[in-house]
Amino acid sequence: MRIAYHLLCTTHHAIRITQYDIKDVGVVSQEIENIFIDILERAKVLDPANARQWFDKLTMCRLDGGSLKIGCPDEVTVQFLHENCKTSFTRAAQQVTGHLITVDFNLDSDQNTKTTSTFYPRGLRLHPDYTFDNFVVGPCNRLAHASCVAVSQSPGNTYNPLFVYGVSGIGKTHLLHAVCFESQRKFEKLVIQFLSCEEFVNRFIRAIEEGNLPTFQNQFRNVDMLIIDDVQFLREREQSQEEFFHTFNALYNSGKQIILSADCAPGQIPSLEARLTSRFNWGLVSRVDSPSYETRVAIVQKKARLRGIEVSDEIAEYIARKVHANIRELEGALTAIYAISMTSNRKIDLELAQLAVEGQITSHEKHISITDIIEVVTRHFDVRLADLQSKKRSQSITEPRQICMFLARNLTKHSLEEIGGHLGGRDHTTVMHACTKISQAQKDDPKMKALLSDLTKQITNPISI
């Protein structure tokens, strides 16, 4: 490997090298490696959320003029670093060397020849951590995990279509990425399209505007596997639903695999055509629930290892007890702990974890979403989201709907129009009327007051069982 270097002058390093083979430089090569190690460590400090243990597999391929080329073991890593870490690595390189250096990530051919999974479908944006090996299986997701594994082993023949649903942040997207990784490993020539529903709709609109609809249709109807994340965004998009209906039929009739995810079951997606709802139910519909305490402990330990963070069982159990909204919040807790440890040069112990997690919980409580409120209210009243968003006016539906509006008005920063939009597209006057009515009922009826207090506690501080 030939490496070109220019003058590096910092407080800790001063080297002048031109056109050396890194394997032949000896002591000087070791100093260069130390510089690169410093850059990696500094990048972790600057961006703790994206710090990963596999950074150790990166290599410094070339430092020429003002450009640093970093070698990666596979194209998934190249893309992840380019999209998420380019700024932090550039800043780290400039701080360590004292020079204006730009950073670029490239496939390291030497490493790539040694890997067992080198095939990577072009155009897919996968997260290197989202594999089946890194997925923690528990009672909450066992069926969804097993069905995704089965589909990746035999696309188009098992559970077609596969519909996975559950609230945000509990691992649905992880499973979809894992299917891509495993399918591409087992079937190298498999053609996969994996994108969000929003991106599908945007591409469809762009194809109409450009008069290029046949190309769009060929792009999605001539694949071996189509994976659409957050398919609930098809609601109230009649023309997009029509196009997806025909795409679904073309793939299904050809025996091609279809995988969909959403935040609710097919029948609960509002304003979705009945013919689509019916087709989504043709295969297997699998629900992913929020992880139990034991599963959360295992997730914390797994995520910590991926980041190269050492946490004791006591710390993992503490995080699992305190953070139970979703997996993203668990990851956020680990990020906070790692950031405080790195910036303060403190060992990660229970006291530091408590400091980081308490701060995160306080911050999180200020950002309650309407989805959080709807989930608690629908569960309490045993009603469906589709009912709250419908035109139904029965008391059993109207009261939960109005309570949702009242709680959203008091617990979030959303406007009246935004609250109405989440609950069936109702205007601001309807939301205002609901808030006034529930507020008055709270004053007049002790039972309503107690109910609102209980719902508020569940939303702001959910209890894990």
C-alpha positions in Angstrom: 0.0 0.0 0.0 1.5 3.3 -1.1 0.7 6.3 1.1 1.6 9.9 0.3 1.9 12.3 3.3 2.7 16.0 3.7 4.1 17.9 6.7 2.1 17.4 9.9 2.9 19.8 12.7 0.9 19.7 16.0 1.7 19.9 19.6 2.0 16.1 19.8 3.1 15.2 16.3 5.7 16.5 13.8 6.4 14.4 10.7 7.7 15.0 7.2 7.1 12.1 4.9 6.6 11.7 1.1 5.7 8.6 -0.9 6.3 5.9 1.7 4.9 2.4 1.9 3.3 2.3 5.4 4.5 -1.3 5.9 8.1 -0.3 5.3 8.4 2.9 7.3 9.0 1.2 10.7 9.0 3.7 13.6 7.8 6.5 11.5 4.9 4.4 10.3 4.0 3.8 14.0 3.8 7.6 14.5 1.5 7.9 11.5 -0.7 5.2 13.0 -0.8 7.0 16.3 -2.0 10.1 14.5 -4.8 8.2 12.9 -5.8 6.6 16.3 -5.9 10.2 17.7 -8.2 11.2 14.9 -10.5 8.2 15.5 -10.7 8.9 19.3 -11.3 12.6 18.6 -14.1 11.8 16.2 -15.8 9.7 18.9 -15.7 12.6 21.3 -17.1 15.1 18.8 -20.0 12.8 17.8 -20.7 10.2 20.5 -24.1 9.3 19.0 -22.4 7.7 16.0 -19.3 6.4 17.7 -18.9 2.7 17.0 -16.5 -0.1 18.1 -15.9 -1.0 14.5 -14.1 2.3 13.9 -11.0 0.2 14.8 -11.4 -1.6 11.5 -10.9 1.7 9.6 -7.5 2.3 8.0 -5.7 5.5 6.9 -5.1 4.9 3.2 -3.8 8.2 2.0 -3.0 11.6 3.4 -2.0 13.8 0.4 -2.0 17.6 0.5 -5.2 18.5 2.3 -7.1 15.2 1.7 -7.3 12.3 4.1 -8.6 9.0 2.6 -10.0 6.5 5.1 -10.3 2.9 4.1 -13.5 0.9 5.0 -14.1 -2.8 5.0 -17.4 -2.7 2.9 -19.6 -0.3 1.1 -22.3 -0.2 3.8 -19.7 1.3 6.1 -18.5 3.8 3.5 -22.1 5.0 3.0 -22.8 5.2 6.8 -19.7 7.2 7.5 -20.2 9.5 4.5 -23.8 10.3 5.5 -23.3 10.5 9.3 -19.7 11.1 10.3 -18.0 13.1 7.6 -18.2 16.4 9.5 -17.0 14.9 12.8 -14.1 13.1 11.1 -13.1 16.3 9.2 -13.1 18.4 12.4 -11.2 15.6 14.2 -8.5 15.5 11.5 -8.1 19.2 11.5 -7.8 19.4 15.3 -5.3 16.6 15.5 -3.1 17.8 12.6 -3.6 21.5 12.9 -4.2 21.7 9.1 -7.2 22.3 6.9 -7.9 18.7 5.9 -10.9 17.2 4.1 -11.9 13.6 4.8 -13.2 11.0 2.4 -14.2 7.4 2.9 -13.4 4.7 0.4 -13.6 0.9 0.1 -10.3 -0.6 1.2 -9.7 -3.3 -1.4 -7.3 -5.2 0.9 -10.0 -5.5 3.6 -12.8 -6.1 1.2 -11.2 -9.2 -0.2 -11.1 -10.7 3.3 -14.8 -10.2 4.1 -17.4 -12.8 3.6 -20.2 -10.5 2.7 -19.0 -8.2 -0.1 -22.1 -8.0 -2.3 -24.0 -4.8 -1.7 -27.1 -3.8 -3.7 -26.5 -0.4 -5.2 -28.9 2.4 -4.1 -29.8 0.8 -0.8 -29.0 2.8 2.4 -28.4 0.4 5.1 -27.2 0.8 8.7 -24.2 -1.4 9.4 -25.5 -2.1 12.9 -28.9 -3.3 11.8 -28.3 -7.0 11.3 -30.0 -10.1 12.7 -26.9 -10.8 14.8 -27.3 -7.4 16.5 -31.1 -7.7 17.0 -32.2 -8.7 20.6 -35.1 -11.2 20.5 -37.7 -11.2 23.2 -41.4 -12.0 23.8 -42.3 -8.6 22.3 -40.8 -9.2 18.9 -40.2 -13.0 18.6 -42.8 -13.6 15.8 -41.7 -10.6 13.8 -38.0 -11.6 14.0 -38.7 -15.2 13.0 -40.9 -14.2 10.1 -38.2 -11.8 8.8 -35.6 -14.5 9.1 -37.8 -16.9 7.2 -38.5 -14.4 4.4 -34.8 -13.6 4.0 -34.1 -17.3 3.5 -36.8 -17.9 1.0 -38.0 -14.6 -0.6 -41.4 -14.8 -2.2 -42.2 -18.2 -0.9 -42.9 -17.6 2.8 -45.2 -15.0 4.3 -45.9 -12.9 1.3 -46.6 -10.1 1.9 -45.1 -9.7 5.3 -46.6 -6.8 7.3 -44.8 -5.7 10.5 -46.3 -3.0 12.7 -45.8 -1.3 16.0 -45.2 2.1 17.5 -42.1 4.1 16.6 -38.7 3.2 17.9 -39.1 -0.5 18.8 -37.0 -2.2 16.1 -39.2 -2.4 12.9 -36.6 -0.6 10.7 -33.8 -2.7 12.2 -35.6 -5.9 11.1 -36.1 -4.5 7.5 -32.4 -3.7 7.2 -31.5 -7.1 8.6 -33.7 -8.7 5.9 -31.7 -6.8 3.2 -28.3 -7.8 4.7 -29.2 -11.5 5.0 -31.0 -11.7 1.6 -28.1 -10.1 -0.2 -25.7 -12.5 1.6 -27.6 -15.6 0.6 -28.8 -14.5 -2.9 -26.1 -12.2 -4.4 -28.1 -11.4 -7.5 -31.3 -10.6 -5.7 -32.7 -7.2 -6.8 -34.0 -5.2 -3.8 -35.8 -1.9 -3.5 -35.9 -0.6 0.1 -37.2 2.9 0.8 -39.6 4.8 3.0 -43.2 5.3 1.9 -42.6 9.0 1.8 -39.8 8.5 -0.6 -42.0 6.2 -2.8 -44.7 8.9 -2.9 -42.2 11.7 -3.7 -40.6 9.6 -6.5 -44.1 8.9 -7.9 -45.0 12.6 -7.9 -41.7 13.5 -9.5 -42.2 10.9 -12.2 -45.6 12.4 -13.0 -44.2 15.9 -13.1 -41.4 14.8 -15.5 -43.7 12.6 -17.6 -41.5 9.6 -16.8 -44.1 7.2 -15.2 -43.0 4.1 -17.2 -39.5 4.4 -15.8 -40.8 4.7 -12.3 -43.0 1.7 -12.7 -40.2 -0.5 -14.1 -38.0 0.5 -11.2 -40.4 -1.0 -8.7 -42.2 -3.7 -10.6 -39.2 -5.5 -11.9 -37.5 -6.3 -8.5 -37.2 -9.5 -6.5 -38.0 -7.8 -3.2 -39.8 -4.6 -2.4 -39.6 -3.2 1.2 -41.5 -0.1 2.1 -41.1 1.4 5.6 -43.9 3.4 7.3 -46.5 2.5 4.7 -49.1 4.4 6.8 -48.0 7.5 4.9 -50.1 6.3 1.9 -53.2 7.5 3.8 -55.2 10.2 2.0 -53.0 9.9 -1.1 -55.5 8.5 -3.5 -53.3 8.5 -6.7 -50.3 7.1 -4.8 -52.5 4.3 -3.4 -53.7 3.5 -6.9 -50.1 3.2 -8.2 -49.0 1.2 -5.2 -52.0 -1.1 -5.7 -50.9 -2.0 -9.2 -47.3 -2.3 -8.1 -48.3 -4.7 -5.4 -50.3 -6.8 -7.8 -47.5 -7.0 -10.3 -45.0 -8.2 -7.7 -47.4 -10.6 -5.9 -48.5 -12.2 -9.2 -44.9 -12.7 -10.2 -44.0 -14.4 -6.8 -41.8 -11.5 -5.7 -41.4 -10.7 -2.0 -43.2 -7.7 -0.5 -42.4 -6.4 3.1 -44.2 -3.5 4.7 -44.0 -1.8 8.0 -46.4 0.7 9.7 -47.2 2.2 13.1 -50.5 0.3 13.2 -52.3 -2.7 11.7 -53.5 -2.6 8.1 -57.1 -2.1 9.2 -56.2 0.8 11.4 -54.5 2.9 8.8 -57.0 5.8 8.2 -58.2 6.6 4.6 -56.6 3.5 3.2 -58.5 1.9 0.3 -60.2 -1.4 1.3 -58.5 -3.2 -1.5 -55.1 -2.3 -0.2 -56.1 -3.2 3.4 -57.2 -6.6 2.1 -54.0 -7.2 0.3 -51.9 -6.2 3.2 -53.6 -8.9 5.2 -53.0 -11.7 2.6 -49.8 -12.8 4.1 -48.6 -12.6 7.7 -49.3 -9.5 9.9 -46.9 -9.4 12.8 -47.0 -7.0 15.7 -43.9 -5.7 17.5 -44.5 -4.5 21.1 -42.5 -2.4 23.4 -39.7 -4.4 25.0 -40.1 -5.8 28.5 -37.6 -5.0 31.3 -35.5 -8.1 30.7 -35.3 -7.4 27.0 -34.4 -3.8 27.6 -31.5 -4.9 29.8 -30.3 -7.1 26.9 -30.7 -4.3 24.4 -28.6 -1.9 26.6 -25.8 -4.5 26.8 -25.9 -5.2 23.1 -25.9 -1.5 22.1 -23.1 -0.8 24.6 -20.9 -3.5 23.0 -21.5 -2.1 19.6 -20.3 1.3 20.7 -17.3 -0.1 22.6 -18.8 1.1 26.0 -18.2 -1.0 29.1 -21.3 -0.9 31.3 -21.8 -3.2 34.3 -25.0 -5.2 34.8 -26.0 -2.7 37.5 -25.8 0.2 35.1 -27.6 -1.8 32.4 -30.4 -2.6 34.8 -30.6 1.0 36.0 -31.0 2.3 32.4 -33.7 -0.4 31.7 -35.7 0.6 34.8 -35.5 4.3 34.0 -35.9 4.4 30.2 -38.8 2.4 28.7 -40.3 4.6 26.0 -38.5 2.8 23.1 -35.2 1.5 21.9 -34.1 4.9 20.6 -34.4 6.3 24.1 -32.2 3.5 25.4 -29.6 4.4 22.7 -29.9 8.0 23.7 -29.2 7.1 27.3 -26.0 5.3 26.2 -25.0 8.3 24.1 -25.4 10.6 27.0 -23.4 8.4 29.3 -20.6 8.0 26.7 -20.5 11.8 26.0 -20.2 12.7 29.7 -17.6 10.1 30.3 -15.5 11.3 27.3 -15.8 15.0 27.9 -15.1 14.8 31.7 -12.6 11.9 31.4 -14.6 10.0 34.0 -15.0 6.3 34.4 -18.5 5.0 33.6 -20.0 4.1 36.9 -23.5 4.1 38.4 -23.2 7.7 39.6 -22.3 9.0 36.1 -25.1 6.9 34.5 -27.6 8.4 36.9 -26.4 11.9 36.1 -26.7 11.3 32.3 -30.0 9.4 32.4 -31.8 11.8 34.7 -30.8 14.6 32.4 -32.1 12.7 29.4 -35.4 11.9 31.0 -36.0 15.6 32.0 -35.2 16.6 28.4 -37.5 13.9 27.0 -40.4 14.9 29.1 -40.4 18.3 27.3 -40.9 16.6 23.9 -44.1 14.5 24.3 -45.6 13.7 20.9 -49.2 13.4 19.9 -48.5 9.8 19.0 -47.6 9.2 22.7 -50.9 10.7 23.8 -53.0 8.8 21.2 -51.4 5.5 22.2 -52.3 5.9 25.9 -55.8 7.1 25.2 -56.7 4.4 22.7 -55.3 1.7 25.0 -57.3 3.1 28.0 -60.6 3.4 26.1 -60.0 0.3 23.9 -60.7 2.2 20.7 -58.8 2.2 17.4 -56.8 5.2 16.0 -58.9 4.8 12.8 -62.1 5.4 14.9 -60.6 8.6 16.5 -59.8 9.9 13.0 -63.1 8.9 11.5 -66.4 10.9 11.3 -68.1 8.8 14.0 -69.9 10.9 16.6 -70.9 8.3 19.2 -70.1 9.0 22.8 -67.7 6.1 23.0 -65.6 7.7 20.3 -66.2 11.4 20.8 -65.0 11.5 24.4 -61.6 9.8 23.8 -61.1 12.0 20.7 -61.8 15.2 22.7 -59.5 14.0 25.6 -56.7 13.4 23.0 -57.2 17.0 21.8 -57.2 18.4 25.3 -54.1 16.5 26.4 -52.3 17.3 23.2 -53.0 21.0 23.7 -51.7 20.9 27.3 -48.7 18.5 26.9 -47.3 19.5 23.5 -46.4 22.6 21.6 -48.5 21.7 18.6 -50.9 24.2 17.2 -54.7 23.6 17.1 -54.5 23.0 13.4 -51.7 20.4 13.9 -53.6 18.6 16.6 -56.7 18.5 14.4 -54.7 17.2 11.5 -53.6 14.2 13.6 -57.2 13.4 14.5 -58.9 13.2 11.1 -58.1 16.5 9.6 -60.4 18.5 11.9 -60.2 22.3 12.0 -58.9 24.4 14.9 -62.4 25.4 16.0 -63.3 21.7 16.6 -60.1 21.3 18.7 -60.8 24.5 20.7 -64.4 23.3 21.4 -63.0 19.9 22.6 -60.5 21.6 24.9 -63.1 23.8 26.4 -65.5 21.0 27.0 -63.0 18.7 28.7 -61.5 21.5 30.7 -65.0 22.2 32.1 -65.7 18.5 32.7 -62.4 18.4 34.7 -63.7 21.1 37.0 -67.2 19.7 37.4 -66.5 15.9 37.5 -64.0 14.4 40.0 -63.9 11.2 38.0 -62.9 13.1 34.8 -60.2 15.0 36.8 -58.8 11.7 38.2 -58.9 10.1 34.7 -57.0 13.0 33.1 -54.4 12.9 35.9 -53.9 9.2 35.4 -53.6 9.5 31.6 -51.1 12.4 32.0 -49.0 10.3 34.3 -49.0 7.4 31.9 -47.9 9.7 29.1 -45.2 11.6 30.9 -43.9 8.8 33.0 -45.0 5.4 31.6 -44.7 2.5 34.0 -42.8 -0.6 32.8 -44.1 -3.9 33.8 
